[in-house]
Each structure stands twice: as C-alpha cells, then as structure tokens.
Amino acid sequence: MPIITNLDNILARKKMSLTELSDRVDITIANLSILKSGKAKAIRFSTLEAICKELNCKPGDILDYAPENLNNEK
C-alpha cells in the first residue's frame, strides 16, 4: 500500500511507548498497533486529531505517500 505510517519514528523521537500513547488518547493498543504497522485500512479524523494533539505533530508527520510503481503510472 502506498500510504506509509511514521508513528513508530515519532514515538521514538518523543520517547513515548505505544502503551503510554494508548492511555493518553484513549485508543486501544491493538488499534494503535494496527496503525503503526501500516495494516490499517482507514483512520478516523478524530483519532488522527487525538494522536496529533498528544504528539504535538501534524497528520503529514504521521502519514506519508510513497507510490509503489512510479514508472508504471501513465
């Protein structure tokens, strides 16, 4: 999937565990883990807002777009 999540990098920079973020934003560790691993199919804006507010970042810091095959697109 061409959408990449950088949640693990941000957590490392903030020296925060997934468990701590889960407690602070009231989102289950399982759901955050799915988001962190890139296996999420969707994210609610309210969830993204809560994460960004707690980590003091922007959505673009967490989500990135990297097309799989730039050369095959026409």
C-alpha positions in Angstrom: 0.0 0.0 0.0 1.4 3.4 -0.9 0.4 5.0 2.4 3.1 4.7 5.0 2.8 5.4 8.7 5.6 7.0 10.6 4.1 6.6 14.1 6.9 4.4 15.3 9.5 7.1 14.4 7.5 9.9 16.1 7.1 7.8 19.2 10.8 7.1 19.3 11.6 10.8 19.0 9.2 11.6 21.7 10.5 8.7 23.9 6.9 7.5 24.3 5.7 3.9 24.3 2.7 2.7 22.4 1.1 1.9 25.8 1.6 5.4 27.0 0.1 6.9 23.8 -2.8 4.5 24.2 -3.5 5.7 27.7 -3.2 9.3 26.8 -5.5 9.3 23.7 -7.9 6.5 25.0 -7.4 4.3 22.0 -6.7 0.6 22.4 -3.1 -0.7 22.0 -4.4 -3.1 19.4 -5.8 -0.3 17.2 -2.6 1.8 17.6 -0.5 -1.3 16.7 -2.5 -1.8 13.5 -2.0 1.8 12.6 1.7 1.7 13.5 2.3 -1.5 11.4 0.7 0.0 8.4 -2.1 -2.6 8.3 -4.9 -0.1 9.0 -7.4 0.3 6.1 -8.7 3.6 7.5 -8.3 6.1 10.3 -11.0 8.4 11.7 -10.2 12.1 11.7 -11.0 12.2 15.4 -8.4 9.5 16.1 -5.8 11.3 13.9 -6.6 14.6 15.7 -6.1 13.0 19.2 -2.8 11.4 18.2 -1.5 14.6 16.6 -2.6 16.7 19.7 -0.8 14.3 22.1 2.3 14.0 20.0 2.3 17.7 19.0 2.6 16.9 15.3 0.7 17.3 12.1 -1.1 14.5 10.1 1.6 14.7 7.5 4.2 13.8 10.1 2.3 10.5 10.8 1.1 9.6 7.3 3.2 9.7 4.1 2.5 8.7 0.5 5.0 6.6 -1.5 3.7 5.2 -4.8 4.7 1.6 -5.3 5.4 2.0 -9.0 6.1 5.5 -10.2 7.5 4.2 -13.5 4.3 2.2 -14.4 1.9 5.1 -14.0 0.8 6.9 -17.1 
